[in-house]
Amino acid sequence: MSTRLLDKAAAEMNWMFPAMPWVIRISYGGQSRPVGAGPERAEMLCKTEAALAAVARKDLSEFLDHYVVGDADINGDMYGFVGARAHVRSDSLWRVGLRQRLRYAWISLFPSPVRRKLLAVSSHYDLPNEFILSYLDTSTKAYSCAIWKDPDHLGEPCDETLEDAQVRKHRIAAEALELQPSDRFLDIGCGYGYMVHLAETEFGCKNALGITLSKNQVDTGFSKSLKMLHYLDLPPDGSFDKIYTCGMISHLDKSEIVRYYRHVYGLLKPGGRVWFHMISPPASPAGITNYNTLSGTFSQKYVFPDHYQFPVSKHIRILEETGFKIRQVHFRYGHYAKTLRHWYRRFVDNLPRTRPLITPPIERAWHLFLTYASIIDGPGAYVKQVLCTK
């Protein structure tokens, strides 16, 4: 029985990924079968028949569930495993089943309440602080995409430090915002508050505020001007001269984005400036989204609950309909993939020290999160940076 199931699993995988130029080996019970052709890069080791059966049904989403709980291992080059995505026969095969898609139907139609958003953000960012910081840069502690001098240099990304690339990202935004000492400055989703620190120390802002939903970030941030606060708790009374928001928009669910832009518009003074920075996927003719794909629903379940990524065309339309005047739009390809490569290398290098701080399922989920995002979101997605005025 196990031999037939292993043969079927290999046959289905070879059918799903017909042009894969390397081998992923499927193993179970001391036997194995190759998928693909060329050098071997990774092994899907099924420890239970249920994990193998999921592969045989082409249900890779369920296989990843087995991997997270330890019923399967992914050995070898993790990029070799996640890189199979680029060789799938059809984008439709990257979709999850109807049952999983229905799970996210509610948040795709109705905005999450503040309480749910607080729990969603805290579930990720309030993991042990030492663990999160172990893979971030030490200069800014930024948990968002850096801006690199050479974003296409991915293979051995050692040409520039992550620290330098993150500092560059913040300085580009600060200069575009034309920060002044008299500005009332707001950073929405401030992380550890490096941008607030930069505004205060180098641009002389005496009235700066950074808001986040993570207690860790407030307690250990760069500035005392950080608060644990939801953006809707700030009155939209036009009291801020400059606003910066980096990466936070990707944590909004699909139905929340219009409400968010309208509220930011209300927070900004007439004539004020706002800088939006986020990851955007290209528009998909196949209707691929965070709510219906293998990688998207994995992230929803184990990493970033209730997040969504709109194509840039959607953002531009909403911004204009809200009333913003768009002054600059930057498309920056490759920067996210390179940032994630640096994060993953630091994550792996520091695991001997940080492993006792987390659970085995979190460690396994992070292996996939940091590599899947580099392969899937990285080359195809782009950093969208938009400067707007009111």
C-alpha positions as CSV (number, residue, x, y, z in Angstrom):
1,M,0.0,0.0,0.0
2,S,2.7,2.5,1.0
3,T,4.7,1.8,-2.2
4,R,1.6,2.5,-4.4
5,L,0.9,5.7,-2.4
6,L,4.5,6.8,-2.8
7,D,4.4,6.2,-6.6
8,K,1.1,8.1,-6.8
9,A,2.5,11.0,-4.8
10,A,5.6,11.2,-7.1
11,A,3.4,11.0,-10.2
12,E,1.1,13.8,-9.1
13,M,4.1,16.0,-8.2
14,N,5.8,15.4,-11.5
15,W,2.5,16.2,-13.2
16,M,2.1,19.5,-11.2
17,F,5.7,20.6,-11.8
18,P,6.6,19.2,-15.2
19,A,9.5,21.5,-16.0
20,M,11.3,21.7,-12.7
21,P,15.0,21.7,-13.4
22,W,16.1,20.1,-10.2
23,V,15.0,17.1,-8.1
24,I,12.9,17.2,-5.0
25,R,12.8,13.7,-3.5
26,I,9.7,12.3,-1.8
27,S,10.5,9.8,0.9
28,Y,8.4,7.5,3.2
29,G,9.2,4.4,5.1
30,G,12.7,4.0,3.8
31,Q,11.7,4.4,0.1
32,S,11.9,7.5,-2.1
33,R,10.9,8.8,-5.5
34,P,12.4,11.7,-7.5
35,V,10.3,14.7,-8.7
36,G,11.9,16.8,-11.5
37,A,15.2,16.3,-13.3
38,G,18.7,17.5,-12.6
39,P,20.6,18.0,-9.3
40,E,18.8,17.1,-6.1
41,R,18.1,20.1,-3.9
42,A,15.5,19.1,-1.3
43,E,13.6,16.1,0.2
44,M,10.0,15.9,1.3
45,L,10.3,13.3,4.1
46,C,6.8,12.1,5.1
47,K,6.8,10.6,8.5
48,T,3.1,9.5,8.5
49,E,0.9,8.0,5.8
50,A,-1.4,10.9,6.2
51,A,1.3,13.4,5.1
52,L,2.1,11.2,2.1
53,A,-1.6,10.8,1.2
54,A,-1.9,14.6,1.1
55,V,0.8,14.8,-1.5
56,A,-0.8,12.0,-3.5
57,R,-4.0,14.1,-3.5
58,K,-2.1,17.1,-4.7
59,D,-3.1,18.8,-1.5
60,L,0.2,20.6,-0.7
61,S,-1.6,22.9,1.7
62,E,-2.4,19.9,3.9
63,F,1.2,18.6,3.5
64,L,2.4,21.9,4.9
65,D,0.1,21.5,7.9
66,H,1.8,18.1,8.5
67,Y,5.2,19.8,8.1
68,V,4.4,22.5,10.7
69,V,3.3,20.0,13.3
70,G,6.3,17.7,12.6
71,D,4.6,14.9,10.7
72,A,6.9,15.7,7.7
73,D,10.3,17.2,7.2
74,I,11.7,19.4,4.4
75,N,15.4,18.6,4.2
76,G,18.2,20.1,2.1
77,D,17.8,23.5,0.4
78,M,14.6,25.1,1.5
79,Y,14.8,27.4,-1.6
80,G,14.8,24.2,-3.7
81,F,11.5,23.2,-2.2
82,V,9.7,26.6,-2.3
83,G,11.2,27.3,-5.7
84,A,8.9,24.7,-7.3
85,R,6.3,27.4,-7.3
86,A,7.9,28.9,-10.4
87,H,7.4,25.6,-12.3
88,V,3.8,24.8,-11.5
89,R,1.9,23.6,-14.5
90,S,-0.9,26.2,-14.0
91,D,-1.6,29.0,-11.5
92,S,-4.9,27.3,-10.8
93,L,-3.0,24.4,-9.2
94,W,-1.6,26.9,-6.6
95,R,-5.1,27.5,-5.3
96,V,-6.3,25.9,-2.2
97,G,-9.7,24.0,-2.0
98,L,-13.0,25.6,-1.6
99,R,-13.2,24.9,2.2
100,Q,-10.0,26.9,2.8
101,R,-11.1,29.7,0.6
102,L,-14.4,30.0,2.4
103,R,-12.5,30.4,5.7
104,Y,-11.3,33.8,4.5
105,A,-14.6,34.9,2.9
106,W,-15.7,36.9,5.9
107,I,-12.6,39.1,6.3
108,S,-12.6,39.7,2.5
109,L,-16.0,41.3,2.8
110,F,-16.1,43.0,6.2
111,P,-13.3,44.9,8.0
112,S,-11.8,43.2,11.1
113,P,-12.8,44.8,14.4
114,V,-10.1,46.5,16.3
115,R,-9.9,43.7,18.9
116,R,-9.3,41.0,16.2
117,K,-6.6,43.2,14.6
118,L,-4.9,43.7,17.9
119,L,-4.8,39.9,18.4
120,A,-3.6,39.3,14.8
121,V,-0.7,41.7,15.1
122,S,0.3,40.6,18.6
123,S,0.3,37.0,17.6
124,H,3.3,37.8,15.3
125,Y,5.1,40.8,16.7
126,D,4.9,39.9,20.3
127,L,6.7,36.6,19.9
128,P,9.9,36.7,22.1
129,N,11.7,39.9,21.3
130,E,15.1,38.3,21.1
131,F,13.7,35.9,18.4
132,I,12.3,38.7,16.2
133,L,15.3,40.8,16.5
134,S,17.7,37.9,15.7
135,Y,16.9,38.3,12.0
136,L,16.4,42.0,11.7
137,D,19.1,44.6,11.2
138,T,20.7,46.1,14.3
139,S,20.6,49.8,13.1
140,T,16.9,50.3,12.6
141,K,15.2,47.0,13.7
142,A,13.0,47.5,10.7
143,Y,10.5,44.7,9.9
144,S,9.9,46.0,6.4
145,C,11.6,45.9,3.0
146,A,15.0,47.6,2.8
147,I,16.1,49.6,-0.3
148,W,19.3,48.3,-1.9
149,K,21.9,49.8,-4.2
150,D,21.8,46.5,-6.2
151,P,18.5,44.7,-5.7
152,D,19.1,42.2,-8.4
153,H,22.2,40.7,-6.7
154,L,20.4,37.8,-4.9
155,G,22.5,34.7,-5.0
156,E,25.0,35.6,-2.3
157,P,23.6,39.0,-1.1
158,C,26.8,40.2,0.6
159,D,27.5,43.3,-1.5
160,E,25.9,45.6,1.1
161,T,24.8,45.2,4.7
162,L,21.1,45.0,5.7
163,E,21.8,47.8,8.1
164,D,22.9,50.2,5.3
165,A,19.9,49.3,3.1
166,Q,17.4,49.9,5.9
167,V,18.9,53.2,6.9
168,R,18.7,54.3,3.2
169,K,15.0,53.3,3.1
170,H,14.2,55.6,6.0
171,R,16.3,58.5,4.7
172,I,14.6,58.4,1.3
173,A,11.2,58.8,2.9
174,A,12.3,61.5,5.4
175,E,13.7,63.6,2.6
176,A,10.7,63.1,0.4
177,L,8.4,64.2,3.3
178,E,10.6,67.3,3.8
179,L,10.5,66.9,7.6
180,Q,10.8,70.2,9.5
181,P,11.3,70.9,13.3
182,S,7.8,72.4,13.5
183,D,6.1,69.4,11.9
184,R,3.6,67.3,13.9
185,F,4.8,63.9,12.6
186,L,3.0,60.5,12.7
187,D,4.3,57.1,11.9
188,I,1.5,54.5,11.6
189,G,2.7,51.0,12.2
190,C,6.0,52.4,13.5
191,G,7.7,49.1,14.4
192,Y,10.5,49.8,16.9
193,G,10.2,53.5,16.0
194,Y,13.4,54.2,14.1
195,M,11.6,56.7,11.8
196,V,10.3,58.6,14.8
197,H,13.8,58.6,16.2
198,L,15.2,59.9,12.9
199,A,12.6,62.6,12.8
200,E,13.4,63.7,16.3
201,T,17.2,63.5,16.3
202,E,18.2,64.5,12.8
203,F,15.3,66.6,11.6
204,G,14.5,68.2,14.9
205,C,10.8,67.3,15.1
206,K,9.6,68.2,18.5
207,N,6.1,66.7,18.1
208,A,6.5,63.2,16.8
209,L,4.3,60.1,17.4
210,G,4.7,56.5,16.4
211,I,1.8,54.0,16.9
212,T,1.9,50.2,16.8
213,L,-0.2,47.3,18.1
214,S,2.9,45.5,19.5
215,K,3.8,45.9,23.2
216,N,7.3,44.6,22.5
217,Q,7.9,47.4,20.1
218,V,6.7,50.1,22.4
219,D,8.7,48.7,25.4
220,T,12.0,48.3,23.5
221,G,11.7,50.9,20.7
222,F,14.1,53.7,19.7
223,S,11.9,56.6,21.0
224,K,9.8,57.4,24.0
225,S,7.3,58.8,21.6
226,L,5.8,55.4,20.8
227,K,2.3,54.3,21.8
228,M,0.3,51.1,21.6
229,L,-2.6,52.5,19.6
230,H,-4.9,51.6,16.7
231,Y,-4.9,54.2,13.9
232,L,-8.7,54.5,14.3
233,D,-8.2,55.8,17.8
234,L,-6.6,58.9,16.4
235,P,-9.3,61.5,15.6
236,P,-9.3,62.5,11.9
237,D,-9.1,66.2,12.7
238,G,-6.3,67.2,10.3
239,S,-3.7,67.7,13.0
240,F,-0.6,66.0,11.4
241,D,1.7,67.8,9.0
242,K,3.6,64.7,7.8
243,I,2.6,61.0,8.0
244,Y,4.8,58.0,7.3
245,T,3.5,54.4,7.0
246,C,5.7,51.5,6.0
247,G,4.6,47.9,5.5
248,M,1.6,48.4,7.8
249,I,-0.8,48.5,4.9
250,S,-0.1,44.9,4.0
251,H,-1.6,43.9,7.4
252,L,-5.0,45.3,6.5
253,D,-7.6,42.8,5.4
254,K,-9.1,43.3,1.9
255,S,-12.2,45.1,3.1
256,E,-10.3,47.6,5.3
257,I,-8.2,49.4,2.8
258,V,-10.7,52.1,1.8
259,R,-11.4,52.9,5.4
260,Y,-7.7,53.1,6.1
261,Y,-6.9,55.6,3.4
262,R,-9.9,57.8,4.3
263,H,-8.8,57.9,7.9
264,V,-5.2,58.8,7.0
265,Y,-6.6,61.6,4.7
266,G,-8.6,62.9,7.7
267,L,-5.5,62.8,9.9
268,L,-3.5,65.0,7.5
269,K,-3.5,68.7,7.4
270,P,-4.3,70.5,4.2
271,G,-1.0,70.9,2.4
272,G,0.5,68.0,4.4
273,R,2.5,65.1,3.0
274,V,2.2,61.4,3.5
275,W,4.6,58.6,2.4
276,F,3.1,55.1,1.8
277,H,5.4,52.1,1.5
278,M,4.1,48.6,0.9
279,I,4.6,45.3,-1.0
280,S,2.3,45.0,-4.0
281,P,1.8,41.9,-6.2
282,P,1.2,42.3,-9.9
283,A,-2.4,42.1,-11.0
284,S,-3.2,38.5,-11.6
285,P,-5.4,37.4,-14.5
286,A,-6.0,34.1,-12.7
287,G,-7.4,35.9,-9.6
288,I,-4.5,34.8,-7.4
289,T,-4.8,36.4,-3.9
290,N,-3.7,36.0,-0.3
291,Y,-7.1,34.3,0.4
292,N,-7.0,31.5,-2.2
293,T,-3.4,30.3,-2.7
294,L,-1.2,27.8,-1.0
295,S,1.4,30.3,0.1
296,G,-1.2,33.1,0.9
297,T,-3.4,30.9,3.2
298,F,-0.3,29.4,4.8
299,S,0.8,32.9,5.8
300,Q,-2.7,33.7,7.0
301,K,-2.8,30.7,9.2
302,Y,0.7,30.6,10.7
303,V,2.4,34.0,10.2
304,F,0.4,37.1,9.4
305,P,-3.4,36.7,10.1
306,D,-5.8,39.0,8.2
307,H,-3.2,40.5,5.8
308,Y,-3.9,41.3,2.2
309,Q,-1.8,42.7,-0.8
310,F,-3.6,44.7,-3.5
311,P,-2.0,45.4,-6.9
312,V,-0.8,49.0,-7.1
313,S,-3.6,49.9,-9.5
314,K,-6.1,49.4,-6.7
315,H,-4.1,51.6,-4.3
316,I,-3.8,54.4,-6.8
317,R,-7.5,54.4,-7.6
318,I,-8.5,54.5,-3.9
319,L,-5.9,57.2,-3.1
320,E,-7.3,59.5,-5.9
321,E,-10.9,58.8,-5.1
322,T,-10.1,59.6,-1.4
323,G,-8.8,63.0,-2.5
324,F,-5.1,62.6,-2.2
325,K,-2.9,64.3,-4.8
326,I,-0.2,61.8,-5.9
327,R,3.2,63.4,-6.3
328,Q,5.5,60.5,-6.8
329,V,5.1,56.8,-7.4
330,H,8.1,54.5,-7.2
331,F,8.2,50.8,-8.3
332,R,11.2,49.0,-6.8
333,Y,11.6,45.4,-7.9
334,G,13.9,42.9,-6.2
335,H,14.3,44.8,-2.9
336,Y,11.9,42.6,-1.0
337,A,13.4,39.3,-2.2
338,K,16.9,40.5,-1.2
339,T,15.7,41.7,2.2
340,L,14.2,38.3,2.9
341,R,17.4,36.5,1.9
342,H,19.2,38.5,4.5
343,W,16.5,37.8,7.1
344,Y,16.5,34.1,6.4
345,R,20.3,33.8,6.7
346,R,20.3,35.6,10.0
347,F,17.3,33.5,11.2
348,V,19.2,30.2,10.4
349,D,22.5,31.5,11.8
350,N,20.8,32.4,15.1
351,L,18.6,29.4,15.5
352,P,21.0,27.6,18.0
353,R,20.5,30.6,20.3
354,T,16.8,31.4,19.6
355,R,15.4,27.9,19.3
356,P,14.6,27.6,23.0
357,L,12.5,30.8,22.8
358,I,10.0,29.5,20.3
359,T,8.0,26.3,19.6
360,P,8.9,23.8,16.9
361,P,5.8,24.7,14.8
362,I,6.9,28.4,14.8
363,E,10.4,27.5,13.8
364,R,9.1,25.4,10.9
365,A,6.6,28.0,9.8
366,W,9.3,30.7,9.7
367,H,11.5,28.5,7.5
368,L,8.7,28.6,5.0
369,F,7.6,32.2,5.5
370,L,11.0,33.7,5.0
371,T,11.8,31.6,1.9
372,Y,8.4,31.4,0.3
373,A,8.1,35.2,0.5
374,S,11.5,35.6,-1.2
375,I,10.6,33.3,-4.0
376,I,7.0,34.1,-4.5
377,D,6.6,37.7,-3.4
378,G,10.1,38.8,-4.1
379,P,10.8,38.7,-7.9
380,G,7.2,39.2,-8.9
381,A,6.1,41.7,-6.3
382,Y,7.5,45.1,-6.0
383,V,7.8,47.8,-3.3
384,K,5.4,50.5,-4.0
385,Q,6.3,53.9,-2.5
386,V,3.9,56.8,-3.0
387,L,4.2,60.4,-1.9
388,C,0.9,62.2,-1.6
389,T,-0.3,65.6,-0.5
390,K,-3.6,66.9,0.7
